[in-house]
Amino acid sequence: MRAFLTSTLLFLLVVPVFAQPNEAESIDAKLREAIPDDGTDAASKKILETHLRSLGGLGRIMTIRNTVSKGILKEAKEDYDMVYYRAAPDKIRVETSQTFMGRPQTLIEGYNGEIAWEYDKRSENAFPKEVSAKQAADLIQEADFYGPLVNWEEKGYVFKYEGEVKSRGRKHYLLKMFYPNGRTVYFYFDAKTLLVTRVGREKNVRNTLVDTDVYYTKYDRVDGIWMPVKYEFALEDQIFGSLTLDSIEANQPMDLEIFNVPKIKERWLRKN
């Protein structure tokens, strides 16, 4: 699952940014922080190690090479059928579907490890198109199959222990993660289970920095690994959507061609 060990759906929190280039750059700069010179502290390392054991162990985690997840995304009064195809180390395909006036409406997004693309089948004459790395930044980030908490040192991430905090009435250990570019994200680890129950970050929404959160409200065991199957999405502490995965299948036969830009034959109509 879309970084199945951490957050399958962080990129669903993306809201269009309406800003002039200079404004966008200024706001983007505010999202970057100085990375600690002394690297990851001992407390963070211990929490991360214990977290991986709680999931089922690093050895077991690495036996999972692909997943297919299906579920329902709810936002306001709308429901969407979701299908996520993922493969290690960095491939993802997301299909979002809804029936409108008796007709299926589907948007497909994908990343094959090199090229990000989208295919909006809601339009009759639509064709798949490549999208820039900047446009697809969140999708590409989520393509990391094992997520940022696995092999984090190799990926250049740094963690800082922020102490004990309360989240939804329960005690948590809070870690702040720094990406190599200075962007940050917060992980909340339940003090009893050491599973992640919340991931928070700041985002630029219409030229304003706002707090966004993904809550992991339920885990199920899949092939010996605990994976999140229910999520809630919040903007400034207000829940605006949820996702429930009805099924997750791991290590099924999978044609990696599904992650490439679809090849569609163009049809021409001749007028007599």
C-alpha positions as CSV (number, residue, x, y, z in Angstrom):
1,M,0.0,0.0,0.0
2,R,0.8,4.2,-1.1
3,A,3.9,3.7,1.5
4,F,2.0,1.0,3.2
5,L,4.0,1.2,6.4
6,T,3.4,4.9,6.9
7,S,0.9,6.7,4.8
8,T,-0.9,5.4,1.8
9,L,-2.8,8.6,1.2
10,L,-0.8,11.6,2.1
11,F,-1.0,12.8,-1.5
12,L,-4.8,12.9,-1.2
13,L,-4.3,16.0,1.0
14,V,-2.9,18.0,-1.9
15,V,-5.0,21.1,-2.6
16,P,-4.4,23.2,-5.7
17,V,-2.1,26.1,-5.0
18,F,-3.1,29.4,-6.6
19,A,0.0,31.5,-6.5
20,Q,2.3,33.6,-8.7
21,P,5.8,32.0,-9.1
22,N,7.5,34.4,-6.7
23,E,4.8,33.9,-4.1
24,A,4.9,30.2,-4.4
25,E,8.7,30.2,-4.0
26,S,8.4,32.4,-0.9
27,I,5.8,30.1,0.6
28,D,7.8,27.0,-0.3
29,A,10.9,28.5,1.5
30,K,8.8,28.7,4.7
31,L,8.2,25.0,4.5
32,R,11.9,24.2,4.7
33,E,13.9,24.1,7.9
34,A,17.5,23.6,8.9
35,I,18.4,20.0,9.3
36,P,20.0,19.1,12.7
37,D,23.8,19.0,12.3
38,D,24.1,16.2,14.8
39,G,21.8,13.8,12.8
40,T,19.2,11.5,14.3
41,D,19.1,11.3,18.1
42,A,19.3,8.1,20.1
43,A,15.7,8.3,21.3
44,S,14.4,8.5,17.7
45,K,16.5,5.6,16.6
46,K,15.1,3.4,19.5
47,I,11.5,4.4,18.6
48,L,12.0,3.6,14.9
49,E,13.6,0.3,15.7
50,T,10.7,-0.7,18.0
51,H,8.1,0.5,15.5
52,L,9.5,-1.9,12.8
53,R,9.4,-4.8,15.3
54,S,5.8,-3.9,16.2
55,L,4.8,-4.0,12.5
56,G,6.2,-7.5,12.2
57,G,9.9,-7.1,11.9
58,L,12.1,-5.7,9.1
59,G,12.9,-9.1,7.7
60,R,9.2,-9.9,7.3
61,I,8.5,-6.4,5.9
62,M,11.0,-6.9,3.1
63,T,9.3,-10.1,1.9
64,I,6.4,-7.9,0.7
65,R,7.1,-6.9,-2.8
66,N,3.8,-5.6,-4.1
67,T,0.2,-4.9,-2.9
68,V,-3.2,-4.3,-4.4
69,S,-5.6,-2.4,-2.2
70,K,-9.3,-1.6,-2.8
71,G,-11.6,0.6,-0.8
72,I,-14.0,3.5,-0.6
73,L,-12.9,7.2,-0.3
74,K,-15.5,9.5,1.3
75,E,-15.2,13.3,0.9
76,A,-18.2,15.5,1.9
77,K,-21.2,13.7,0.3
78,E,-19.2,12.0,-2.4
79,D,-18.0,8.4,-2.5
80,Y,-15.2,7.1,-4.7
81,D,-14.1,3.6,-5.5
82,M,-10.3,3.4,-5.0
83,V,-7.8,0.8,-6.3
84,Y,-4.1,1.1,-5.4
85,Y,-1.4,-0.9,-7.2
86,R,2.1,-0.7,-5.6
87,A,5.3,-2.5,-6.3
88,A,8.8,-2.2,-4.7
89,P,10.8,-0.1,-4.7
90,D,9.0,2.9,-6.2
91,K,6.0,2.1,-8.5
92,I,2.4,3.2,-7.9
93,R,-0.9,3.3,-9.8
94,V,-4.0,4.8,-8.4
95,E,-7.5,4.4,-9.9
96,T,-10.3,6.7,-8.7
97,S,-13.8,5.9,-10.0
98,Q,-17.3,7.2,-9.5
99,T,-20.5,6.6,-11.4
100,F,-22.2,9.7,-12.7
101,M,-25.5,9.6,-14.5
102,G,-25.1,5.9,-15.0
103,R,-21.6,6.2,-16.6
104,P,-18.3,5.3,-14.9
105,Q,-15.9,8.2,-14.4
106,T,-12.3,7.2,-13.8
107,L,-9.1,9.0,-13.2
108,I,-5.8,7.0,-13.3
109,E,-2.5,8.3,-12.0
110,G,0.8,6.4,-12.1
111,Y,4.5,6.5,-11.6
112,N,6.9,3.8,-12.9
113,G,10.0,5.0,-11.0
114,E,11.0,7.5,-13.7
115,I,7.9,9.0,-15.3
116,A,4.7,10.3,-13.6
117,W,1.5,10.4,-15.7
118,E,-2.2,10.7,-15.5
119,Y,-5.1,9.5,-17.7
120,D,-8.4,11.2,-17.1
121,K,-11.0,8.9,-18.7
122,R,-13.8,11.2,-17.7
123,S,-13.3,12.9,-21.0
124,E,-14.3,11.1,-24.1
125,N,-11.3,12.1,-26.2
126,A,-8.7,12.1,-23.4
127,F,-5.3,10.5,-23.8
128,P,-2.7,9.6,-21.1
129,K,-0.2,12.4,-20.5
130,E,3.1,12.8,-18.6
131,V,3.2,15.2,-15.7
132,S,6.2,17.0,-14.3
133,A,8.0,15.8,-11.2
134,K,6.9,19.1,-9.5
135,Q,3.2,18.5,-10.3
136,A,3.4,14.9,-9.2
137,A,5.6,15.5,-6.2
138,D,3.3,13.9,-3.6
139,L,2.5,10.9,-5.8
140,I,6.2,10.3,-6.4
141,Q,6.9,10.6,-2.7
142,E,4.2,8.1,-1.9
143,A,5.6,5.7,-4.5
144,D,8.3,4.8,-1.9
145,F,6.8,1.3,-1.3
146,Y,8.2,0.7,2.2
147,G,7.8,4.3,3.3
148,P,10.2,6.7,4.9
149,L,10.5,4.8,8.2
150,V,12.2,1.8,6.5
151,N,15.8,2.2,5.6
152,W,15.5,5.9,6.5
153,E,19.3,6.4,6.9
154,E,19.9,5.2,3.3
155,K,17.3,7.7,2.1
156,G,19.0,10.6,3.8
157,Y,16.2,11.3,6.4
158,V,16.9,12.8,9.8
159,F,14.7,12.4,12.9
160,K,14.3,14.5,16.0
161,Y,12.5,13.3,19.1
162,E,10.0,16.0,20.1
163,G,8.8,14.3,23.4
164,E,5.5,12.8,24.6
165,V,2.3,14.3,23.4
166,K,-1.4,13.5,23.5
167,S,-3.4,12.7,20.4
168,R,-7.0,11.8,20.6
169,G,-6.6,11.2,24.3
170,R,-3.8,8.7,24.1
171,K,-0.1,9.2,24.9
172,H,2.2,9.3,21.9
173,Y,5.9,9.7,21.1
174,L,6.4,12.5,18.5
175,L,9.1,12.4,15.9
176,K,9.9,15.1,13.5
177,M,11.4,13.9,10.2
178,F,13.5,16.1,7.9
179,Y,13.7,15.4,4.2
180,P,17.0,16.1,2.5
181,N,15.5,19.3,1.1
182,G,14.5,20.6,4.5
183,R,10.8,19.8,4.3
184,T,9.4,18.2,7.5
185,V,6.7,15.8,8.6
186,Y,5.6,14.7,12.1
187,F,4.9,11.0,13.0
188,Y,2.9,10.1,16.1
189,F,3.7,6.7,17.6
190,D,1.2,5.2,20.0
191,A,3.1,4.7,23.3
192,K,1.6,1.2,23.9
193,T,1.7,-0.3,20.4
194,L,4.4,1.9,18.8
195,L,2.3,1.9,15.6
196,V,1.9,5.2,13.8
197,T,-1.6,6.7,14.4
198,R,-1.1,10.1,12.9
199,V,1.0,11.9,10.3
200,G,1.0,15.7,10.2
201,R,2.6,18.3,8.0
202,E,2.2,21.9,6.8
203,K,0.9,22.5,3.3
204,N,0.4,25.5,1.1
205,V,-3.3,26.0,0.5
206,R,-4.2,29.0,-1.6
207,N,-1.1,31.0,-0.4
208,T,-1.7,30.1,3.2
209,L,0.3,27.5,5.3
210,V,-2.2,25.2,7.0
211,D,-1.8,22.0,9.2
212,T,-2.9,18.8,7.6
213,D,-3.1,15.4,9.2
214,V,-3.8,11.8,8.3
215,Y,-5.1,9.6,11.2
216,Y,-4.7,5.9,11.0
217,T,-7.7,4.6,12.9
218,K,-7.4,0.8,12.2
219,Y,-4.8,-1.7,11.4
220,D,-5.2,-5.3,10.0
221,R,-2.6,-8.0,9.7
222,V,-1.6,-8.8,6.1
223,D,0.9,-11.6,5.4
224,G,2.3,-11.2,9.0
225,I,2.6,-7.4,8.8
226,W,0.3,-4.8,10.4
227,M,-1.0,-2.4,7.8
228,P,-3.3,0.6,8.2
229,V,-6.8,0.0,6.6
230,K,-8.8,3.0,7.9
231,Y,-7.8,6.6,7.6
232,E,-9.3,10.0,8.4
233,F,-8.0,13.2,6.7
234,A,-8.0,16.6,8.5
235,L,-7.4,20.2,7.6
236,E,-6.7,22.5,10.5
237,D,-8.1,19.8,12.9
238,Q,-11.3,19.5,10.9
239,I,-12.1,16.0,9.4
240,F,-13.0,16.4,5.7
241,G,-12.7,12.8,4.4
242,S,-12.0,9.2,5.1
243,L,-10.7,6.0,3.4
244,T,-11.6,2.5,4.3
245,L,-9.7,-0.3,2.6
246,D,-11.9,-3.4,2.2
247,S,-9.0,-5.6,1.0
248,I,-5.3,-5.7,0.7
249,E,-3.5,-8.5,-1.2
250,A,0.2,-8.9,-1.1
251,N,2.7,-10.6,-3.4
252,Q,0.2,-11.4,-6.1
253,P,1.3,-11.9,-9.7
254,M,1.6,-8.4,-11.2
255,D,2.5,-7.1,-14.6
256,L,4.8,-4.2,-14.1
257,E,3.6,-2.7,-17.4
258,I,0.6,-1.3,-15.6
259,F,2.8,1.4,-14.0
260,N,3.9,2.7,-17.4
261,V,2.1,5.4,-19.4
262,P,-0.8,3.6,-21.1
263,K,-0.5,3.2,-24.9
264,I,-3.7,4.2,-26.5
265,K,-4.4,3.9,-30.2
266,E,-5.7,7.1,-31.6
267,R,-8.9,6.7,-33.6
268,W,-9.6,8.9,-36.6
269,L,-13.0,9.4,-38.0
270,R,-13.2,9.9,-41.8
271,K,-15.9,12.0,-43.2
272,N,-17.2,10.8,-46.5
